[in-house]
Amino acid sequence: MKKTILLVEDSKVQKLAGEMVLLKAGYLVLLAGDGEEALRLAEESVPDLVLLDLLLPGIGGEEVLYALKRDPRTEQIPVIVVSHLPPTNFAKLKAAGATEYFHKANFLEDDEGQTAFLGMIDRVLRESEGRNQAGKQRALAARLQG
């Protein structure tokens, strides 16, 4: 079953580039151009992963991250911050629930950057799936005991 990725990016060029790479890699891709649309799509479709730009019109990326992690419907979705901003505040974003950080320039530069980007996505999805399976097993065991 194909994994669904919500790509949150306001730049049309970068959104198109990201979409093409993700589609080529076999993912289903949802696109959001601003924070409000990102939150709506995340709640409606509950994607397997969110790729989140920080500089967005309206609701910024940090606020989107906080909102996703406060909502029980979306709190388990891993979020990779993809930005041109330096990762100086990644510790704060990680504390707020971001899973990883990827510098946008690395992704856009060359095939090596895209390979690293896709490798990070695959790893985060595998780790998330493992945590979700463990959580489902604990919930089932609790139900059987109770």
N, CA, C and O atoms as CSV, one atom per row, in Angstrom:
chain,resi,resn,atom,element,x,y,z
A,1,MET,N,N,0.843,-1.189,0.000
A,1,MET,CA,C,0.000,0.000,0.000
A,1,MET,C,C,0.885,1.249,0.000
A,1,MET,O,O,1.819,1.357,0.795
A,2,LYS,N,N,0.590,2.166,-0.877
A,2,LYS,CA,C,1.379,3.393,-0.984
A,2,LYS,C,C,1.169,4.281,0.234
A,2,LYS,O,O,0.061,4.393,0.760
A,3,LYS,N,N,2.242,4.902,0.664
A,3,LYS,CA,C,2.181,5.854,1.777
A,3,LYS,C,C,1.787,7.223,1.233
A,3,LYS,O,O,2.148,7.590,0.115
A,4,THR,N,N,1.048,7.961,2.037
A,4,THR,CA,C,0.599,9.302,1.656
A,4,THR,C,C,1.432,10.342,2.381
A,4,THR,O,O,1.610,10.282,3.597
A,5,ILE,N,N,1.940,11.300,1.613
A,5,ILE,CA,C,2.745,12.379,2.169
A,5,ILE,C,C,2.071,13.712,1.878
A,5,ILE,O,O,1.695,13.994,0.740
A,6,LEU,N,N,1.922,14.524,2.910
A,6,LEU,CA,C,1.408,15.881,2.755
A,6,LEU,C,C,2.602,16.810,2.641
A,6,LEU,O,O,3.381,16.950,3.584
A,7,LEU,N,N,2.745,17.441,1.494
A,7,LEU,CA,C,3.828,18.388,1.231
A,7,LEU,C,C,3.281,19.797,1.422
A,7,LEU,O,O,2.397,20.235,0.686
A,8,VAL,N,N,3.813,20.499,2.414
A,8,VAL,CA,C,3.355,21.849,2.734
A,8,VAL,C,C,4.440,22.820,2.290
A,8,VAL,O,O,5.491,22.927,2.921
A,9,GLU,N,N,4.170,23.520,1.201
A,9,GLU,CA,C,5.165,24.393,0.570
A,9,GLU,C,C,4.432,25.498,-0.183
A,9,GLU,O,O,3.516,25.216,-0.955
A,10,ASP,N,N,4.828,26.763,0.034
A,10,ASP,CA,C,4.162,27.863,-0.649
A,10,ASP,C,C,4.807,28.221,-1.987
A,10,ASP,O,O,4.162,28.857,-2.820
A,11,SER,N,N,6.053,27.833,-2.215
A,11,SER,CA,C,6.717,28.108,-3.485
A,11,SER,C,C,6.228,27.123,-4.547
A,11,SER,O,O,6.366,25.910,-4.389
A,12,LYS,N,N,5.659,27.651,-5.623
A,12,LYS,CA,C,5.133,26.778,-6.680
A,12,LYS,C,C,6.229,25.919,-7.297
A,12,LYS,O,O,6.010,24.741,-7.580
A,13,VAL,N,N,7.406,26.502,-7.505
A,13,VAL,CA,C,8.521,25.769,-8.115
A,13,VAL,C,C,8.974,24.635,-7.195
A,13,VAL,O,O,9.145,23.500,-7.640
A,14,GLN,N,N,9.166,24.945,-5.922
A,14,GLN,CA,C,9.628,23.929,-4.983
A,14,GLN,C,C,8.557,22.882,-4.724
A,14,GLN,O,O,8.871,21.711,-4.510
A,15,LYS,N,N,7.302,23.291,-4.742
A,15,LYS,CA,C,6.211,22.343,-4.558
A,15,LYS,C,C,6.174,21.350,-5.724
A,15,LYS,O,O,6.021,20.146,-5.520
A,16,LEU,N,N,6.314,21.865,-6.934
A,16,LEU,CA,C,6.311,21.006,-8.117
A,16,LEU,C,C,7.510,20.054,-8.097
A,16,LEU,O,O,7.366,18.866,-8.386
A,17,ALA,N,N,8.689,20.575,-7.757
A,17,ALA,CA,C,9.897,19.734,-7.698
A,17,ALA,C,C,9.734,18.632,-6.656
A,17,ALA,O,O,10.050,17.471,-6.919
A,18,GLY,N,N,9.245,18.993,-5.488
A,18,GLY,CA,C,9.034,18.002,-4.431
A,18,GLY,C,C,8.004,16.963,-4.820
A,18,GLY,O,O,8.190,15.770,-4.581
A,19,GLU,N,N,6.921,17.418,-5.419
A,19,GLU,CA,C,5.870,16.495,-5.843
A,19,GLU,C,C,6.404,15.491,-6.858
A,19,GLU,O,O,6.113,14.299,-6.762
A,20,MET,N,N,7.179,15.961,-7.824
A,20,MET,CA,C,7.709,15.065,-8.853
A,20,MET,C,C,8.621,14.005,-8.243
A,20,MET,O,O,8.527,12.831,-8.601
A,21,VAL,N,N,9.496,14.401,-7.334
A,21,VAL,CA,C,10.407,13.453,-6.691
A,21,VAL,C,C,9.619,12.416,-5.882
A,21,VAL,O,O,9.914,11.222,-5.940
A,22,LEU,N,N,8.629,12.874,-5.138
A,22,LEU,CA,C,7.845,11.966,-4.295
A,22,LEU,C,C,6.989,11.011,-5.132
A,22,LEU,O,O,6.890,9.825,-4.816
A,23,LEU,N,N,6.378,11.523,-6.187
A,23,LEU,CA,C,5.577,10.661,-7.060
A,23,LEU,C,C,6.454,9.611,-7.735
A,23,LEU,O,O,6.079,8.442,-7.828
A,24,LYS,N,N,7.617,10.036,-8.201
A,24,LYS,CA,C,8.557,9.119,-8.846
A,24,LYS,C,C,8.992,8.015,-7.880
A,24,LYS,O,O,9.236,6.881,-8.292
A,25,ALA,N,N,9.087,8.355,-6.596
A,25,ALA,CA,C,9.479,7.383,-5.571
A,25,ALA,C,C,8.314,6.475,-5.148
A,25,ALA,O,O,8.502,5.556,-4.351
A,26,GLY,N,N,7.117,6.732,-5.681
A,26,GLY,CA,C,5.978,5.857,-5.421
A,26,GLY,C,C,5.042,6.281,-4.309
A,26,GLY,O,O,4.216,5.485,-3.864
A,27,TYR,N,N,5.153,7.521,-3.850
A,27,TYR,CA,C,4.267,8.004,-2.797
A,27,TYR,C,C,3.033,8.666,-3.387
A,27,TYR,O,O,3.071,9.186,-4.503
A,28,LEU,N,N,1.938,8.646,-2.635
A,28,LEU,CA,C,0.784,9.471,-2.942
A,28,LEU,C,C,1.074,10.825,-2.311
A,28,LEU,O,O,1.561,10.891,-1.183
A,29,VAL,N,N,0.781,11.903,-3.027
A,29,VAL,CA,C,1.166,13.232,-2.551
A,29,VAL,C,C,-0.056,14.141,-2.448
A,29,VAL,O,O,-0.833,14.278,-3.394
A,30,LEU,N,N,-0.204,14.752,-1.288
A,30,LEU,CA,C,-1.189,15.813,-1.072
A,30,LEU,C,C,-0.408,17.106,-0.988
A,30,LEU,O,O,0.683,17.133,-0.419
A,31,LEU,N,N,-0.949,18.183,-1.546
A,31,LEU,CA,C,-0.245,19.459,-1.575
A,31,LEU,C,C,-1.023,20.531,-0.830
A,31,LEU,O,O,-2.240,20.654,-0.966
A,32,ALA,N,N,-0.285,21.307,-0.035
A,32,ALA,CA,C,-0.869,22.456,0.651
A,32,ALA,C,C,0.071,23.638,0.455
A,32,ALA,O,O,1.288,23.505,0.582
A,33,GLY,N,N,-0.506,24.794,0.147
A,33,GLY,CA,C,0.294,25.982,-0.100
A,33,GLY,C,C,0.376,26.943,1.068
A,33,GLY,O,O,1.091,27.943,1.007
A,34,ASP,N,N,-0.363,26.639,2.148
A,34,ASP,CA,C,-0.314,27.486,3.337
A,34,ASP,C,C,-0.686,26.655,4.560
A,34,ASP,O,O,-1.092,25.499,4.445
A,35,GLY,N,N,-0.539,27.267,5.731
A,35,GLY,CA,C,-0.780,26.555,6.969
A,35,GLY,C,C,-2.207,26.107,7.173
A,35,GLY,O,O,-2.444,24.997,7.651
A,36,GLU,N,N,-3.163,26.947,6.820
A,36,GLU,CA,C,-4.574,26.590,6.996
A,36,GLU,C,C,-4.932,25.367,6.165
A,36,GLU,O,O,-5.583,24.442,6.652
A,37,GLU,N,N,-4.503,25.370,4.908
A,37,GLU,CA,C,-4.776,24.239,4.026
A,37,GLU,C,C,-4.083,22.972,4.544
A,37,GLU,O,O,-4.639,21.878,4.454
A,38,ALA,N,N,-2.878,23.123,5.082
A,38,ALA,CA,C,-2.140,21.986,5.627
A,38,ALA,C,C,-2.906,21.346,6.784
A,38,ALA,O,O,-3.048,20.124,6.838
A,39,LEU,N,N,-3.393,22.162,7.697
A,39,LEU,CA,C,-4.135,21.628,8.845
A,39,LEU,C,C,-5.425,20.953,8.402
A,39,LEU,O,O,-5.784,19.895,8.917
A,40,ARG,N,N,-6.118,21.560,7.453
A,40,ARG,CA,C,-7.365,20.970,6.950
A,40,ARG,C,C,-7.097,19.609,6.301
A,40,ARG,O,O,-7.784,18.630,6.595
A,41,LEU,N,N,-6.099,19.552,5.419
A,41,LEU,CA,C,-5.780,18.298,4.733
A,41,LEU,C,C,-5.289,17.230,5.718
A,41,LEU,O,O,-5.636,16.058,5.578
A,42,ALA,N,N,-4.502,17.620,6.694
A,42,ALA,CA,C,-3.998,16.658,7.683
A,42,ALA,C,C,-5.145,16.045,8.479
A,42,ALA,O,O,-5.151,14.842,8.741
A,43,GLU,N,N,-6.109,16.865,8.859
A,43,GLU,CA,C,-7.256,16.357,9.619
A,43,GLU,C,C,-8.156,15.484,8.761
A,43,GLU,O,O,-8.657,14.460,9.227
A,44,GLU,N,N,-8.368,15.884,7.500
A,44,GLU,CA,C,-9.259,15.133,6.612
A,44,GLU,C,C,-8.663,13.805,6.164
A,44,GLU,O,O,-9.363,12.792,6.133
A,45,SER,N,N,-7.390,13.798,5.820
A,45,SER,CA,C,-6.801,12.606,5.189
A,45,SER,C,C,-5.838,11.829,6.081
A,45,SER,O,O,-5.506,10.688,5.760
A,46,VAL,N,N,-5.382,12.403,7.182
A,46,VAL,CA,C,-4.416,11.803,8.094
A,46,VAL,C,C,-3.296,11.092,7.302
A,46,VAL,O,O,-3.244,9.863,7.250
A,47,PRO,N,N,-2.409,11.888,6.692
A,47,PRO,CA,C,-1.324,11.304,5.896
A,47,PRO,C,C,-0.335,10.530,6.768
A,47,PRO,O,O,-0.353,10.640,7.994
A,48,ASP,N,N,0.522,9.750,6.122
A,48,ASP,CA,C,1.533,8.982,6.836
A,48,ASP,C,C,2.705,9.853,7.279
A,48,ASP,O,O,3.433,9.500,8.206
A,49,LEU,N,N,2.886,11.001,6.605
A,49,LEU,CA,C,4.016,11.883,6.874
A,49,LEU,C,C,3.677,13.288,6.391
A,49,LEU,O,O,2.964,13.459,5.402
A,50,VAL,N,N,4.193,14.292,7.097
A,50,VAL,CA,C,4.070,15.684,6.671
A,50,VAL,C,C,5.464,16.233,6.430
A,50,VAL,O,O,6.342,16.110,7.284
A,51,LEU,N,N,5.669,16.841,5.265
A,51,LEU,CA,C,6.886,17.587,4.942
A,51,LEU,C,C,6.507,19.048,5.062
A,51,LEU,O,O,5.677,19.534,4.294
A,52,LEU,N,N,7.095,19.755,6.005
A,52,LEU,CA,C,6.616,21.076,6.398
A,52,LEU,C,C,7.654,22.169,6.210
A,52,LEU,O,O,8.718,22.147,6.830
A,53,ASP,N,N,7.333,23.121,5.351
A,53,ASP,CA,C,8.141,24.336,5.222
A,53,ASP,C,C,7.808,25.224,6.423
A,53,ASP,O,O,6.692,25.174,6.939
A,54,LEU,N,N,8.758,26.025,6.865
A,54,LEU,CA,C,8.513,26.901,8.013
A,54,LEU,C,C,7.954,28.251,7.610
A,54,LEU,O,O,7.114,28.812,8.315
A,55,LEU,N,N,8.414,28.784,6.475
A,55,LEU,CA,C,7.975,30.113,6.032
A,55,LEU,C,C,6.763,29.975,5.127
A,55,LEU,O,O,6.885,29.725,3.928
A,56,LEU,N,N,5.588,30.143,5.727
A,56,LEU,CA,C,4.328,29.997,5.006
A,56,LEU,C,C,3.485,31.253,5.199
A,56,LEU,O,O,3.585,31.919,6.229
A,57,PRO,N,N,2.652,31.576,4.203
A,57,PRO,CA,C,1.731,32.706,4.399
A,57,PRO,C,C,0.649,32.335,5.413
A,57,PRO,O,O,0.266,31.170,5.525
A,58,GLY,N,N,0.171,33.318,6.136
A,58,GLY,CA,C,-0.878,33.056,7.130
A,58,GLY,C,C,-0.297,32.342,8.335
A,58,GLY,O,O,0.592,32.866,9.007
A,59,ILE,N,N,-0.797,31.155,8.608
A,59,ILE,CA,C,-0.308,30.353,9.720
A,59,ILE,C,C,1.065,29.807,9.338
A,59,ILE,O,O,1.182,29.075,8.355
A,60,GLY,N,N,2.096,30.146,10.091
A,60,GLY,CA,C,3.456,29.712,9.782
A,60,GLY,C,C,3.691,28.246,10.101
A,60,GLY,O,O,2.874,27.602,10.759
A,61,GLY,N,N,4.802,27.732,9.634
A,61,GLY,CA,C,5.128,26.325,9.810
A,61,GLY,C,C,5.224,25.887,11.263
A,61,GLY,O,O,4.760,24.803,11.615
A,62,GLU,N,N,5.824,26.724,12.113
A,62,GLU,CA,C,5.919,26.355,13.531
A,62,GLU,C,C,4.534,26.206,14.143
A,62,GLU,O,O,4.286,25.268,14.900
A,63,GLU,N,N,3.636,27.122,13.821
A,63,GLU,CA,C,2.273,27.045,14.355
A,63,GLU,C,C,1.554,25.807,13.837
A,63,GLU,O,O,0.783,25.179,14.564
A,64,VAL,N,N,1.809,25.453,12.565
A,64,VAL,CA,C,1.210,24.235,11.996
A,64,VAL,C,C,1.702,23.020,12.771
A,64,VAL,O,O,0.915,22.141,13.122
A,65,LEU,N,N,3.010,22.971,13.040
A,65,LEU,CA,C,3.579,21.863,13.806
A,65,LEU,C,C,2.909,21.752,15.170
A,65,LEU,O,O,2.481,20.669,15.567
A,66,TYR,N,N,2.819,22.865,15.882
A,66,TYR,CA,C,2.200,22.847,17.213
A,66,TYR,C,C,0.755,22.367,17.131
A,66,TYR,O,O,0.320,21.563,17.955
A,67,ALA,N,N,0.011,22.854,16.143
A,67,ALA,CA,C,-1.395,22.460,16.002
A,67,ALA,C,C,-1.524,20.968,15.688
A,67,ALA,O,O,-2.397,20.293,16.233
A,68,LEU,N,N,-0.664,20.456,14.817
A,68,LEU,CA,C,-0.712,19.027,14.477
A,68,LEU,C,C,-0.456,18.165,15.711
A,68,LEU,O,O,-1.114,17.143,15.910
A,69,LYS,N,N,0.491,18.577,16.526
A,69,LYS,CA,C,0.878,17.766,17.680
A,69,LYS,C,C,-0.077,17.920,18.858
A,69,LYS,O,O,-0.032,17.112,19.786
A,70,ARG,N,N,-0.939,18.932,18.847
A,70,ARG,CA,C,-1.943,19.109,19.903
A,70,ARG,C,C,-3.255,18.407,19.563
A,70,ARG,O,O,-4.099,18.224,20.441
A,71,ASP,N,N,-3.436,18.018,18.324
A,71,ASP,CA,C,-4.699,17.415,17.874
A,71,ASP,C,C,-4.589,15.893,17.949
A,71,ASP,O,O,-3.710,15.321,17.305
A,72,PRO,N,N,-5.447,15.220,18.709
A,72,PRO,CA,C,-5.369,13.760,18.832
A,72,PRO,C,C,-5.492,13.035,17.484
A,72,PRO,O,O,-4.999,11.916,17.339
A,73,ARG,N,N,-6.141,13.659,16.505
A,73,ARG,CA,C,-6.298,13.022,15.189
A,73,ARG,C,C,-5.005,13.041,14.385
A,73,ARG,O,O,-4.809,12.203,13.505
A,74,THR,N,N,-4.115,13.998,14.683
A,74,THR,CA,C,-2.911,14.155,13.862
A,74,THR,C,C,-1.605,14.072,14.652
A,74,THR,O,O,-0.528,14.147,14.061
A,75,GLU,N,N,-1.682,13.919,15.963
A,75,GLU,CA,C,-0.468,13.970,16.786
A,75,GLU,C,C,0.538,12.869,16.467
A,75,GLU,O,O,1.732,13.053,16.702
A,76,GLN,N,N,0.092,11.731,15.941
A,76,GLN,CA,C,1.000,10.624,15.674
A,76,GLN,C,C,1.684,10.736,14.313
A,76,GLN,O,O,2.572,9.938,14.014
A,77,ILE,N,N,1.296,11.701,13.482
A,77,ILE,CA,C,1.890,11.851,12.154
A,77,ILE,C,C,3.301,12.426,12.289
A,77,ILE,O,O,3.474,13.495,12.874
A,78,PRO,N,N,4.318,11.727,11.754
A,78,PRO,CA,C,5.662,12.296,11.808
A,78,PRO,C,C,5.762,13.524,10.900
A,78,PRO,O,O,5.152,13.575,9.832
A,79,VAL,N,N,6.541,14.510,11.347
A,79,VAL,CA,C,6.713,15.755,10.599
A,79,VAL,C,C,8.200,15.978,10.364
A,79,VAL,O,O,8.993,16.030,11.304
A,80,ILE,N,N,8.565,16.109,9.086
A,80,ILE,CA,C,9.918,16.495,8.718
A,80,ILE,C,C,9.868,17.953,8.294
A,80,ILE,O,O,9.162,18.310,7.351
A,81,VAL,N,N,10.625,18.797,9.000
A,81,VAL,CA,C,10.717,20.203,8.636
A,81,VAL,C,C,11.686,20.303,7.460
A,81,VAL,O,O,12.820,19.830,7.536
A,82,VAL,N,N,11.228,20.922,6.377
A,82,VAL,CA,C,12.039,21.110,5.170
A,82,VAL,C,C,12.087,22.609,4.923
A,82,VAL,O,O,11.088,23.218,4.540
A,83,SER,N,N,13.265,23.204,5.145
A,83,SER,CA,C,13.337,24.658,5.116
A,83,SER,C,C,14.695,25.147,4.640
A,83,SER,O,O,15.688,24.422,4.687
A,84,HIS,N,N,14.716,26.402,4.178
A,84,HIS,CA,C,15.970,27.075,3.852
A,84,HIS,C,C,16.594,27.698,5.097
A,84,HIS,O,O,17.775,28.047,5.103
A,85,LEU,N,N,15.793,27.833,6.149
A,85,LEU,CA,C,16.300,28.410,7.387
A,85,LEU,C,C,17.316,27.461,8.003
A,85,LEU,O,O,17.153,26.244,7.917
A,86,PRO,N,N,18.353,27.994,8.619
A,86,PRO,CA,C,19.337,27.114,9.267
A,86,PRO,C,C,18.680,26.372,10.437
A,86,PRO,O,O,17.755,26.886,11.065
A,87,PRO,N,N,19.163,25.169,10.720
A,87,PRO,CA,C,18.519,24.358,11.767
A,87,PRO,C,C,18.880,24.788,13.189
A,87,PRO,O,O,18.901,23.955,14.095
A,88,THR,N,N,19.162,26.066,13.397
A,88,THR,CA,C,19.558,26.541,14.724
A,88,THR,C,C,18.459,26.345,15.766
A,88,THR,O,O,18.752,26.137,16.944
A,89,ASN,N,N,17.210,26.410,15.344
A,89,ASN,CA,C,16.120,26.237,16.305
A,89,ASN,C,C,15.493,24.844,16.206
A,89,ASN,O,O,14.357,24.644,16.636
A,90,PHE,N,N,16.239,23.869,15.633
A,90,PHE,CA,C,15.657,22.533,15.490
A,90,PHE,C,C,15.383,21.884,16.839
A,90,PHE,O,O,14.417,21.132,16.969
A,91,ALA,N,N,16.210,22.156,17.847
A,91,ALA,CA,C,15.959,21.584,19.170
A,91,ALA,C,C,14.579,21.994,19.669
A,91,ALA,O,O,13.853,21.185,20.246
A,92,LYS,N,N,14.226,23.245,19.446
A,92,LYS,CA,C,12.896,23.732,19.844
A,92,LYS,C,C,11.798,23.045,19.031
A,92,LYS,O,O,10.763,22.663,19.576
A,93,LEU,N,N,12.031,22.890,17.713
A,93,LEU,CA,C,11.046,22.223,16.856
A,93,LEU,C,C,10.916,20.747,17.231
A,93,LEU,O,O,9.811,20.204,17.244
A,94,LYS,N,N,12.032,20.104,17.532
A,94,LYS,CA,C,12.006,18.692,17.939
A,94,LYS,C,C,11.234,18.538,19.243
A,94,LYS,O,O,10.457,17.597,19.403
A,95,ALA,N,N,11.449,19.460,20.171
A,95,ALA,CA,C,10.710,19.427,21.433
A,95,ALA,C,C,9.211,19.610,21.190
A,95,ALA,O,O,8.387,19.105,21.952
A,96,ALA,N,N,8.864,20.331,20.131
A,96,ALA,CA,C,7.456,20.549,19.788
A,96,ALA,C,C,6.861,19.382,18.996
A,96,ALA,O,O,5.652,19.337,18.770
A,97,GLY,N,N,7.714,18.436,18.575
A,97,GLY,CA,C,7.182,17.258,17.897
A,97,GLY,C,C,7.730,16.973,16.518
A,97,GLY,O,O,7.352,15.972,15.910
A,98,ALA,N,N,8.616,17.824,15.998
A,98,ALA,CA,C,9.203,17.542,14.678
A,98,ALA,C,C,10.101,16.312,14.789
A,98,ALA,O,O,10.805,16.124,15.781
A,99,THR,N,N,10.060,15.485,13.752
A,99,THR,CA,C,10.848,14.256,13.751
A,99,THR,C,C,12.253,14.483,13.219
A,99,THR,O,O,13.224,13.962,13.768
A,100,GLU,N,N,12.359,15.264,12.147
A,100,GLU,CA,C,13.643,15.499,11.483
A,100,GLU,C,C,13.651,16.884,10.859
A,100,GLU,O,O,12.628,17.564,10.784
A,101,TYR,N,N,14.841,17.283,10.414
A,101,TYR,CA,C,15.019,18.544,9.698
A,101,TYR,C,C,15.826,18.234,8.436
A,101,TYR,O,O,16.807,17.491,8.482
A,102,PHE,N,N,15.403,18.808,7.315
A,102,PHE,CA,C,16.167,18.661,6.067
A,102,PHE,C,C,16.283,20.032,5.424
A,102,PHE,O,O,15.285,20.721,5.214
A,103,HIS,N,N,17.518,20.419,5.113
A,103,HIS,CA,C,17.747,21.723,4.492
A,103,HIS,C,C,17.327,21.655,3.031
A,103,HIS,O,O,17.796,20.803,2.275
A,104,LYS,N,N,16.443,22.558,2.647
A,104,LYS,CA,C,15.852,22.550,1.314
A,104,LYS,C,C,16.886,22.623,0.192
A,104,LYS,O,O,16.704,22.008,-0.859
A,105,ALA,N,N,17.952,23.361,0.406
A,105,ALA,CA,C,18.973,23.493,-0.633
A,105,ALA,C,C,19.586,22.132,-0.973
A,105,ALA,O,O,19.908,21.871,-2.132
A,106,ASN,N,N,19.748,21.268,0.025
A,106,ASN,CA,C,20.310,19.939,-0.224
A,106,ASN,C,C,19.402,19.107,-1.112
A,106,ASN,O,O,19.873,18.338,-1.950
A,107,PHE,N,N,18.112,19.263,-0.926
A,107,PHE,CA,C,17.142,18.514,-1.717
A,107,PHE,C,C,17.115,18.999,-3.162
A,107,PHE,O,O,17.000,18.202,-4.093
A,108,LEU,N,N,17.223,20.312,-3.337
A,108,LEU,CA,C,17.081,20.886,-4.674
A,108,LEU,C,C,18.368,20.828,-5.499
A,108,LEU,O,O,18.331,20.973,-6.721
A,109,GLU,N,N,19.507,20.615,-4.832
A,109,GLU,CA,C,20.790,20.702,-5.527
A,109,GLU,C,C,21.016,19.625,-6.571
A,109,GLU,O,O,21.303,19.933,-7.728
A,110,ASP,N,N,20.890,18.362,-6.176
A,110,ASP,CA,C,21.308,17.294,-7.077
A,110,ASP,C,C,20.675,15.968,-6.688
A,110,ASP,O,O,19.907,15.881,-5.731
A,111,ASP,N,N,21.020,14.927,-7.463
A,111,ASP,CA,C,20.473,13.600,-7.200
A,111,ASP,C,C,20.887,13.072,-5.831
A,111,ASP,O,O,20.114,12.379,-5.169
A,112,GLU,N,N,22.107,13.399,-5.407
A,112,GLU,CA,C,22.584,12.942,-4.105
A,112,GLU,C,C,21.718,13.517,-2.983
A,112,GLU,O,O,21.373,12.819,-2.029
A,113,GLY,N,N,21.375,14.795,-3.111
A,113,GLY,CA,C,20.505,15.421,-2.121
A,113,GLY,C,C,19.123,14.793,-2.117
A,113,GLY,O,O,18.534,14.579,-1.058
A,114,GLN,N,N,18.609,14.501,-3.295
A,114,GLN,CA,C,17.293,13.861,-3.380
A,114,GLN,C,C,17.330,12.454,-2.805
A,114,GLN,O,O,16.378,12.020,-2.156
A,115,THR,N,N,18.426,11.739,-3.041
A,115,THR,CA,C,18.575,10.391,-2.487
A,115,THR,C,C,18.605,10.447,-0.963
A,115,THR,O,O,17.975,9.625,-0.297
A,116,ALA,N,N,19.332,11.409,-0.412
A,116,ALA,CA,C,19.386,11.570,1.044
A,116,ALA,C,C,18.003,11.933,1.592
A,116,ALA,O,O,17.597,11.435,2.642
A,117,PHE,N,N,17.295,12.792,0.885
A,117,PHE,CA,C,15.950,13.218,1.279
A,117,PHE,C,C,15.000,12.020,1.303
A,117,PHE,O,O,14.275,11.816,2.276
A,118,LEU,N,N,15.010,11.235,0.232
A,118,LEU,CA,C,14.130,10.063,0.164
A,118,LEU,C,C,14.528,9.015,1.200
A,118,LEU,O,O,13.669,8.328,1.752
A,119,GLY,N,N,15.828,8.892,1.463
A,119,GLY,CA,C,16.281,7.971,2.499
A,119,GLY,C,C,15.759,8.371,3.872
A,119,GLY,O,O,15.347,7.520,4.661
A,120,MET,N,N,15.780,9.683,4.155
A,120,MET,CA,C,15.256,10.175,5.424
A,120,MET,C,C,13.757,9.889,5.521
A,120,MET,O,O,13.272,9.444,6.561
A,121,ILE,N,N,13.036,10.143,4.446
A,121,ILE,CA,C,11.585,9.883,4.434
A,121,ILE,C,C,11.311,8.407,4.693
A,121,ILE,O,O,10.476,8.071,5.533
A,122,ASP,N,N,12.009,7.522,3.979
A,122,ASP,CA,C,11.813,6.077,4.169
A,122,ASP,C,C,12.086,5.667,5.615
A,122,ASP,O,O,11.314,4.910,6.203
A,123,ARG,N,N,13.177,6.163,6.186
A,123,ARG,CA,C,13.537,5.818,7.565
A,123,ARG,C,C,12.476,6.298,8.553
A,123,ARG,O,O,12.067,5.553,9.444
A,124,VAL,N,N,12.035,7.536,8.393
A,124,VAL,CA,C,11.022,8.085,9.300
A,124,VAL,C,C,9.715,7.303,9.190
A,124,VAL,O,O,9.064,7.036,10.200
A,125,LEU,N,N,9.330,6.938,7.973
A,125,LEU,CA,C,8.102,6.155,7.795
A,125,LEU,C,C,8.232,4.766,8.426
A,125,LEU,O,O,7.287,4.288,9.055
A,126,ARG,N,N,9.375,4.119,8.271
A,126,ARG,CA,C,9.589,2.789,8.876
A,126,ARG,C,C,9.530,2.889,10.401
A,126,ARG,O,O,8.877,2.077,11.056
A,127,GLU,N,N,10.211,3.880,10.958
A,127,GLU,CA,C,10.214,4.049,12.411
A,127,GLU,C,C,8.812,4.352,12.936
A,127,GLU,O,O,8.409,3.846,13.983
A,128,SER,N,N,8.083,5.171,12.206
A,128,SER,CA,C,6.725,5.530,12.602
A,128,SER,C,C,5.815,4.303,12.558
A,128,SER,O,O,5.000,4.093,13.456
A,129,GLU,N,N,5.959,3.506,11.521
A,129,GLU,CA,C,5.151,2.301,11.383
A,129,GLU,C,C,5.430,1.343,12.540
A,129,GLU,O,O,4.510,0.734,13.085
A,130,GLY,N,N,6.701,1.215,12.912
A,130,GLY,CA,C,7.067,0.356,14.036
A,130,GLY,C,C,6.443,0.831,15.332
A,130,GLY,O,O,5.926,0.027,16.107
A,131,ARG,N,N,6.488,2.146,15.577
A,131,ARG,CA,C,5.874,2.700,16.792
A,131,ARG,C,C,4.364,2.500,16.771
A,131,ARG,O,O,3.771,2.153,17.792
A,132,ASN,N,N,3.740,2.715,15.621
A,132,ASN,CA,C,2.288,2.555,15.524
A,132,ASN,C,C,1.874,1.104,15.746
A,132,ASN,O,O,0.867,0.841,16.404
A,133,GLN,N,N,2.651,0.152,15.198
A,133,GLN,CA,C,2.345,-1.267,15.403
A,133,GLN,C,C,2.481,-1.633,16.883
A,133,GLN,O,O,1.640,-2.345,17.431
A,134,ALA,N,N,3.537,-1.146,17.520
A,134,ALA,CA,C,3.738,-1.430,18.941
A,134,ALA,C,C,2.596,-0.844,19.764
A,134,ALA,O,O,2.102,-1.478,20.696
A,135,GLY,N,N,2.184,0.365,19.415
A,135,GLY,CA,C,1.065,0.999,20.118
A,135,GLY,C,C,-0.233,0.237,19.936
A,135,GLY,O,O,-1.003,0.088,20.885
A,136,LYS,N,N,-0.487,-0.250,18.725
A,136,LYS,CA,C,-1.694,-1.038,18.462
A,136,LYS,C,C,-1.661,-2.343,19.257
A,136,LYS,O,O,-2.682,-2.765,19.798
A,137,GLN,N,N,-0.488,-2.982,19.328
A,137,GLN,CA,C,-0.371,-4.234,20.083
A,137,GLN,C,C,-0.603,-4.004,21.572
A,137,GLN,O,O,-1.256,-4.814,22.229
A,138,ARG,N,N,-0.068,-2.894,22.114
A,138,ARG,CA,C,-0.291,-2.582,23.531
A,138,ARG,C,C,-1.773,-2.320,23.797
A,138,ARG,O,O,-2.319,-2.765,24.807
A,139,ALA,N,N,-2.414,-1.597,22.887
A,139,ALA,CA,C,-3.841,-1.292,23.052
A,139,ALA,C,C,-4.680,-2.574,23.007
A,139,ALA,O,O,-5.616,-2.730,23.791
A,140,LEU,N,N,-4.345,-3.489,22.090
A,140,LEU,CA,C,-5.063,-4.757,21.979
A,140,LEU,C,C,-4.860,-5.590,23.234
A,140,LEU,O,O,-5.814,-6.172,23.750
A,141,ALA,N,N,-3.611,-5.655,23.739
A,141,ALA,CA,C,-3.329,-6.415,24.953
A,141,ALA,C,C,-4.103,-5.837,26.146
A,141,ALA,O,O,-4.625,-6.585,26.972
A,142,ALA,N,N,-4.172,-4.527,26.229
A,142,ALA,CA,C,-4.903,-3.877,27.326
A,142,ALA,C,C,-6.387,-4.204,27.243
A,142,ALA,O,O,-7.038,-4.438,28.262
A,143,ARG,N,N,-6.920,-4.219,26.019
A,143,ARG,CA,C,-8.350,-4.545,25.845
A,143,ARG,C,C,-8.612,-5.989,26.236
A,143,ARG,O,O,-9.618,-6.279,26.884
A,144,LEU,N,N,-7.718,-6.905,25.853
A,144,LEU,CA,C,-7.902,-8.314,26.170
A,144,LEU,C,C,-7.811,-8.571,27.667
A,144,LEU,O,O,-8.511,-9.437,28.192
A,145,GLN,N,N,-6.957,-7.828,28.354
A,145,GLN,CA,C,-6.813,-8.001,29.801
A,145,GLN,C,C,-7.956,-7.357,30.561
A,145,GLN,O,O,-8.345,-7.826,31.630
A,146,GLY,N,N,-8.492,-6.279,30.002
A,146,GLY,CA,C,-9.527,-5.517,30.708
A,146,GLY,C,C,-10.862,-6.005,30.403
A,146,GLY,O,O,-11.846,-5.472,30.915
